[in-house]
């Protein structure tokens, strides 16, 4: 186990062994911050699902009201007028088959999200072994394979994120920066949890959400009061 620094241990002493409201937790994160950089705030939701069963897979997308605070580079692969639409919507890189070749030949990955039109998937599909391991493969379920380039690119730039439960039954995601005002972080947390609750598998029996925690890059985690979201 890695040895914790003095700042981490000092911060941990201020966190009580109880469940906090979102407002209390965010305020505490700001209070115990000791680093000089703008830390990210992450949320971890432990679910009572077994992801090995397809009917219990939990995933979805959400546009956070105040974004993540991160600059997202979007690559749009389309043809014709859809290229212009993507460019006008703020895509950082726009192209067609030539971009596919660039990725293949130059191992180029200077982007965070790839969106494409359905007709281009026949070309992008060839990059599965390159894009898949990096989590960059577009899909209709995540809204990154669509003819609506305007909405897809705009939403991603505004702060749309995709969440997916991992093998351990946990959803982890960034939901803002410590520099955000408290009310904005609270709104992001509330909307994110609501989206996860909405994605509850119909076939699931038993408790869906087991625990919710938030933390900043350098801080210990803080437990949130689940009942606050289930009202």
PyMOL commands that set and color helices and strands:
alter all, ss='L'
color gray80, all
select helices_A, chain A and resi 6-13+22-32+54-56+81-88+97-106+118-134+140-142+149-158+182-198+226-228
alter helices_A, ss='H'
color red, helices_A
select strands_A, chain A and resi 40-47+59-63+74-77+93-95+113-116+160-164+170-177+209-216+222-223
alter strands_A, ss='S'
color yellow, strands_A
deselect
rebuild
show_as cartoon
